[in-house]
Amino acid sequence: MLFAPIIIDQSVLAPMAIVEDLPTTTADFLTSDYTEDATTSLIWDTFGSSTPEMMKISLCESGDRQFSDDGSVLESSTSDFGYYQIHDSWDDKAKELGLDYKHSFTDNLAMAKIVLDAQGFNAWSCHAIVDRNADQDTGR
């Protein structure tokens, strides 16, 4: 597996794995036989120690889907898009960074990392699942 740094504002944010056979577009997802292992590896490389929580959030938010069954971008009724249901209020930041989080799975992950760093788990409506599970794990 190759690694490349994510460059944001001329600084290295975090290493992100480049997985050669991971589909990133609607057409790629519909015609590929990508593995969950490649996706999981990319998520671990993106979120590090926050991966368990972010995996719960993606399952809750999108059902771990970037695209709908018909191949269109998964969009909520509140203008949230893709795997991590990134709200369109992040459009300007995404454009500034050259990220197409609506149509690209890998860009959706990169944008989710930016959202996580800026707002924490509370940025997602499913954060209560993470909080509730943490409470159960610690006995609170």
C-alpha positions in Angstrom: 0.0 0.0 0.0 1.3 3.5 -0.9 0.9 6.5 1.4 0.6 10.1 0.4 0.2 13.1 2.6 -2.9 15.3 2.5 -1.7 18.8 1.8 -3.9 21.5 3.1 -2.9 25.2 3.2 0.7 24.2 2.4 1.0 21.9 5.5 0.7 18.2 5.9 -2.5 17.2 7.6 -2.2 13.5 7.8 -1.1 10.5 5.7 -3.8 9.0 3.6 -3.4 5.6 1.9 -3.7 5.4 -1.8 -5.5 2.2 -2.5 -5.0 1.4 -6.2 -8.3 -0.5 -6.8 -10.6 1.5 -4.6 -13.5 3.0 -6.7 -14.0 6.7 -6.3 -16.8 7.6 -8.7 -20.3 6.4 -9.3 -19.3 4.5 -12.4 -16.4 2.8 -10.6 -18.6 1.7 -7.7 -21.2 0.3 -10.0 -18.7 -1.7 -12.1 -16.1 -2.7 -9.5 -15.7 -5.5 -7.1 -13.8 -3.5 -4.5 -13.3 -5.1 -1.2 -14.4 -4.0 2.2 -10.8 -4.6 3.3 -9.6 -1.8 1.0 -12.3 0.6 2.3 -11.6 -0.3 5.9 -7.9 0.2 5.4 -8.5 3.6 3.9 -10.8 4.6 6.7 -8.2 3.5 9.3 -5.5 5.5 7.5 -7.7 8.6 7.4 -9.1 8.6 11.0 -6.5 6.7 13.0 -7.6 6.2 16.6 -11.0 7.8 15.8 -11.8 5.0 13.3 -14.1 2.9 15.5 -16.3 5.9 16.1 -16.2 7.1 12.5 -17.2 3.6 11.3 -20.2 3.7 13.5 -21.1 7.2 12.3 -20.8 6.2 8.6 -23.0 3.2 9.2 -25.6 5.3 10.9 -25.5 8.3 8.6 -25.4 6.6 5.2 -25.5 2.9 5.7 -21.8 2.9 4.5 -22.8 4.1 1.1 -21.5 7.0 -1.1 -24.1 6.4 -3.8 -27.8 5.4 -3.9 -28.9 2.2 -5.5 -29.6 4.0 -8.8 -26.0 5.3 -8.9 -26.8 8.9 -7.9 -25.0 10.6 -5.1 -26.5 9.7 -1.7 -28.2 12.9 -0.5 -30.3 13.5 2.6 -33.3 15.8 2.8 -31.1 18.2 4.7 -28.4 18.6 2.0 -25.9 16.1 3.4 -23.9 14.1 0.8 -22.1 10.8 0.5 -20.5 8.3 2.9 -20.1 10.7 5.8 -23.1 12.8 4.9 -21.1 16.0 4.6 -23.4 19.1 4.8 -23.3 21.4 1.8 -22.2 24.3 4.1 -18.7 22.8 3.6 -18.9 23.5 -0.2 -16.6 26.5 -0.1 -13.9 24.8 1.9 -14.1 21.7 -0.3 -13.7 23.9 -3.5 -10.8 25.7 -1.9 -9.1 22.4 -1.3 -10.1 20.8 -4.6 -12.2 18.2 -3.0 -15.4 16.8 -4.6 -16.9 15.1 -1.5 -20.3 14.7 -3.2 -19.0 12.5 -6.1 -15.8 11.0 -4.8 -15.6 8.5 -1.9 -12.0 9.3 -1.1 -12.7 13.1 -1.1 -15.7 12.4 1.1 -13.4 10.7 3.6 -10.9 13.6 3.4 -13.6 16.1 4.0 -15.0 14.1 6.9 -11.5 14.3 8.5 -11.5 18.0 8.1 -15.0 18.2 9.7 -14.0 15.9 12.5 -10.9 18.0 13.3 -13.0 21.2 13.2 -16.1 20.1 15.1 -15.6 16.7 16.6 -18.1 13.9 16.5 -20.9 16.4 17.3 -20.9 17.5 13.6 -22.9 14.3 12.8 -26.5 13.8 14.0 -25.4 10.2 14.7 -22.9 11.3 17.3 -25.2 10.2 20.0 -24.6 6.6 19.0 -20.9 7.1 19.5 -21.5 8.8 22.9 -24.0 6.2 24.0 -21.6 3.4 23.1 -18.8 5.1 24.9 -21.0 5.4 28.0 -21.8 1.7 27.8 -18.1 0.8 27.4 -17.1 2.8 30.5 -20.2 1.8 32.6 -21.5 5.4 32.8 
